[in-house]
Amino acid sequence: MDEANHRAPHEHDHKHPDVSGGWLRASVFGAMDGLVSNIALIAGIGAAGASSSTVVLTGVAGLVAGSFSMALGEYTSVKTQNEQVDSELAIERAAHQRNPAGEQNELKVAFVSMGMSTKTAEVAAKEVHKNNENAPRLHITHELGLDPETKPSPWVAAVSSFATFASGAFIPLIPYAFGFDSLAAGLAVGAVGLLIAGGLTARFTRKLWWRSALRQLILGAIAVAATYSVGLLFGVSGA
């Protein structure tokens, strides 16, 4: 038998990346948020006339505060979502025990809407409902679009967002770390970081890398322009 036939379904032809583990969304969000928020933050402070030491202190404070905020927010949001899925699964199990015939008919109707013939859908629904554990899970997957068995990890989301936010937030501070007291240098390095981060996301979305890179640069530039304008408007003296 051909080696391809021994592989898992689709594996001989194509593979899908893990889109339910919780790390990708948190990582992309963390990196982009760290980059944009800290570039914009130091741009606003710098435009206000603050000294280089104040700009660096502000950037470091933004890095630390933002990293913890992102991690705690990701953990709480993913944990809450998982608990809600568990709650809905419990409701589905209770409905399955209370009205198995009605639930089976509901699944049959769902199968028909997916393209099965009525006869095939009826047989399939009956087969599924022989297993009191799998039936409620299938109902939840169909009704909510979430698989209770592949819930994202709140810890993975938290750690991923913390690390990527901190990394992104540090990029505009790189010139200062090497002794260059130049806001322009920080903004330039930050712009390069936005281009790179945007381009890297295309690796997962299979979109044109330059479009993703340019999109992120434009969005970051809007945020920087806004905070820079605020800094100019409410500039401080004697910083």
N, C-alpha and C positions, 0 to 999 in steps of 0.2 A: 504494500500500500504506500502511496506517496506520502512523504514526510509532512506535507502541508495538511493532510487529512487528520494527522494526529494532534494538530494544534487546536487551541481554543477557537470558538467561532470568530470569524473575521481576521484572526491573527495572521493567516496566510496571505491576506490581501491588504489589510490596514489595521492600525491600532488607534485607540482614542486615549488622550491623556486623562489623568485624574481630574475631573471637574467638580467633585463633591467632597474632597478632603478638607476644604476650608483654607488651604494655604495660598492658592493662587489669587483669589479675590483680595484677601487680606494683604498679601505681599504687594500686589500692584497698587492697591489703594494706599497702603502705608508709604511706599516709595514715592508715589506721586504727591501725596499729601505732605510728606516731609520736605520734598524739594520745593513745591510751590509755596507752602506756608512759611518756610524759613527764608527763602529768597525774598518773598514779599515783606517779611518781617524786617530783615536787615535793610531792605531798600527803603522802607518807611522811616526807620530810625536814622539811617544814614542821610536821607534827604532832609530830615529835621535838623541836621547840623550836629548830631551826636559825635563824640570822639570815636576813634577806632576801638579803643578798649570797651566803650559802651556798646558798640555794635557787636563785638565779639561776645560780650557778656549776655547781651540780648539773644544772640543766636544760640549760644550754649543753653541758656534757660529755655528757649523755645524747643530745642532738641530734646532736652530731658523731659520737660512737661508734656510735650507732644507725644513722645514715645510711650510714656506711661498712660496717657489719656487714650491713645490708640489701642494699646494692649488691653486695657480694662474695658474699653468700649466694645472691642471685637469679642472678648471673652463673654461679656454679658449678653451681647446680641445673639451670638451663636448658641450659647447655653439656653437662652430663653426660647429661641426657635426650636431647639431640640426638645425642650420640655413641652412645648406646644404640640410638636409632632407626637410625642409619647401620649399626651393627653387625648389627642384626636384618635390615636390608635386604640386607647382604652375605650373610648366612646364607640368606636367601630366594633370592637370585640363584644361589647355589651349588646349592641344592636344585632350582631350575628347570633348571639345566644337567645335573644328575645324574639327575633323574627327571622329565622334562617331562610325561610321560603322567600320572603320579601327581598332580603339581601341578595339571594341567588338570582332572583328575577332582575334586580337592579344591575347585577353584573352581566347578565345575558343581554340586556338592553345596551349596555356599554359596549359589549363585544360587537353587537350588530352595528352600532354607530361607527365602529372601527373598520367595518367592511365584511364581517363574517355573515354567512347566511344564518337565518333564524335557527335552523336545525343544528348547525355546527356550534353556534353561540350557546344554545341550550345545553348541549353535551359538554362543552368546555366549561361553562359556569358550574355545572353539576360536578365535574371532576375537581375543579378548584375548591369547591365548598366541602369536599370530603376531608380537607385538612383544615382544622379549626384555627390554626396559627397562620397559615399562608393566605387564607381567604381575606381576613381583615387587612393584612398588609397589602394585598393586591388592590383592595378597595381604596385604601389610603393613597397608594401610588397613583391610581387612576384619577381620584377625586382632587388630590392636592398637588400632584406632580412631584411628590417627595417619597423617597424610599426609606422607611424606618431603619433599614439595615445598613444604609450607607450615609448616616448622618455625619456632618463635618465635625471635627474635633475642636472644641473651644480653646484648648491649650495650644494646638497647632496654629489656629488663627491668631491667638494673642501673641505668641512668640514670633510668628512671621511678621505681623504688623509692627511689633516693637523693633525688631532688627532692621526691617526695611525702612521704617520711618526714620530711625536714627541715622541710617546710612544716607538716605536722601537729604536729611536736614544738615548733615555734615558737609555735603558737597560745596555749598556756597561759602563755607568757612575755611576751605582748603587754602586759599591764598593767605589768609590771616595766620593759619597754622605754620606757614613757611615764612612768615615775617613781612608779607606784603600788606601794608595798611592802605588798601585801595578798595573802595566800594565797587568801583567799575570792574576790577578783577574778579571780585566775588560774584557779581552779577553775570559776568561773562562765563565763568566756570559753571555757575548755576544753569545758564542757558544751554551749555554743552551737556550738562547732566540731564536736562529735560529732553533734549534731542535723543540722547542715548537710551534713557528710560522709555520714552515713547516708541523708539524703534524696537526695543527688546520685547515690548508687549505684542508686536506683530508676529513674533515667533510662536506665540500661543494662539493667536486669533487667525493666523494665516492671511493677514491683510498685507498690503504694500507697506514696507517698513518706513519709507519716507513720508507717507501720509500720516501714519501714527506718530512719527517723530515731529512732524510739522504741526500737527494738531495739538500735541502736548506743549510745544513751544509757544504757540499762539495763546492757549489757555493760561499758561504760566505768565506770559507777558501781560495779559489783561489784569491778573491779580497784582503783579508788580507795579504796573502803571497806576492802579488804584491806590495802593499803599504809598507809593512814591509821591503821588499828588497830595495825599493826606499829610505826609511828612513836610512837604513844602508849605502847605497851607497853615499847619500848626507848628512850624519850626521853633526850636528852642535856642536860646542864646546862651553863650558861655558854657557850652557842653564840653 
